[in-house]
């Protein structure tokens, strides 16, 4: 069980005996702004999500990802310090632009990067979770409430995951601004420290905040959410906007077909007390009331020119060669 111990004024650390500490990194993509079908860049989905990783895999995860960044951006190999490599981010937004390009090589490079990123998550015993909001045309949304509800749901999933392993964990959110940060975690704080029964006993602290240019975990969460789940969800649940909305670009279909089935196998899904499936990636679809199963169902229509990876240099480290097969889990 995790026990907090002071390590000086203003600091604390968590020591574990007999179990691992788990980290959960969460980021967001999209906004709660009203969806206007007549506006080409109006955002049809809002996604909050990320992944978990056990403490004994964190160092390997970080070094694998830094190596992947240097392979994807060879100029990073010339930087004089590790700090500069960490600070240089490969953003999900940049990959989305590559998926929309006419040039085949740019698309293949971007897909290859995600292929290797998912390899790392599989190998490092990571799980994926997210809350996806699909917006209805013209409807007003409460973005603050949506974000807070998503964080609450994801922390509940994380709590269940930790309880199964008799472990403790810390959630790290990408920092936005002080006002939003407070509102986003207040509901979790009250569940954790309120007078009523503690509903998150395996989370010793409310979610904390970090900056993506200093946290590798947040950089990976950004790529999962912004380069995979958000574009795949938009083209899946708002397909009727694909001819007019940049966020539903037809090129994103390959993102869903190629990467989402693998992401689906990394979910932590479980039966709730009512017998329904919970956890993993949850979709709230106000347009067509479709389930998350549609996002992860295998579709054998991959474009040939987006096929096997050739755009990313070959591996130079044996730790990047073997992919551990993920355990099967329900995706409905």
Order of alpha helices (4+ residues) and beta strands (2+ residues): beta-beta-beta-beta-alpha-alpha-alpha-alpha-beta-alpha-beta-alpha-beta-alpha-alpha-alpha-alpha-beta-beta-beta-alpha
